[in-house]
Amino acid sequence: MLLWGGTFIAGRLLAGEVPPLSAAFVRFAIATGLLLTLLRRVEGRFPRLDRRQLGAVVLLGLTGVAGYNVCFFSGLQSIPAGRAALIIALNPVGIAVLSALYCGEGLPLRKALGVLLSVGGALFVITDGNLANLVAAGIGRGELYLFGCVLCWSLYTIVGQRVMGGLSPLAAVSYSALAGVLLLLPLAAAEGVFGTLPTYSLRSWASLVYLGLGGTVVAFIWYYHGIRELGAIRAGVFINFVPVCAVLLSFLLLGEPLTSALLQGAVLIGAGVWLTNATARPHKKPG
């Protein structure tokens, strides 16, 4: 979540210099090369995919890579990183609903309260303790793009949980990144990515490398490990730490103020994550 919090800062640094389709393509071109190299070294081969897995991997690339990143970078062209992080904090709600509807993953009252509590904490952080700020700012095209991110990521998480029945987290992430970058290639080429690459500044290249290595290779693999161990709902609720990390990194790296709302919101999010992931105690038999 700390690595993903940093992607909002990197994305805002790219805004105005690197167009959204180009940013998404270059990010995953870097990530795909690293992931496939790592997959070959760790597993000694490229695992074969059956027809079902191939279709699922293409869907992962379409949702979590191509769709999500087009919406992500398009949204960050027009809205601040903090407001974007607020909308992304709705991911656990989307994941929980889709898991309950399509995967049969239960959503008992304890988990539902944990999800709502952590989302409330995220809202508290980004609105600086005043939820009226959310209404006052309104909803525009940038916000709609970020809502598209929520839908894409929820689908990516649910499909990924099923794919990992036969693939390791590394293989699932590697193949989905490859599928996504192939889907992004014609879109980025039409945007002129290959002509503008030499004009990128050192700051933009540093942001793209961070997005490819930290925000994709490391973060995606760790996230899928979390899904495999905890399930989609319990892993997804940790996403509410992303806006906290984004604001904290903005304070450390960009000198933005660290408010009491951040600290209070972090407590709410932590309580929600604990409540969602706490194991219910078994009832003792009488006698």
Secondary structure, DSSP 8 states (H G I E B T S, - for coil): -HHHHHHHHHHHHHTTTS-HHHHHHHHHHHHHHHHHHHHHHHHSS-----HHHHHHHHHHIIIIIIIHHHHHHHHHTTS-HHHHHHHHTTHHHHHHHHIIIII-----HHHHHHHHHHHHHHHHHHTTT-THHHHHH---HHHHHHHHHHHHHHHHHHHHHHHTTTS-HHHHHHHHHHHHHHHHHHHHHHHTHHHHGGG--HHHHHHHHHHHIIIIIIHHHHHHHHHHHH-HHHHHGGGGHHHHHHHHHHHHHH-----HHHHHHHHHHHHHHHHHH----------
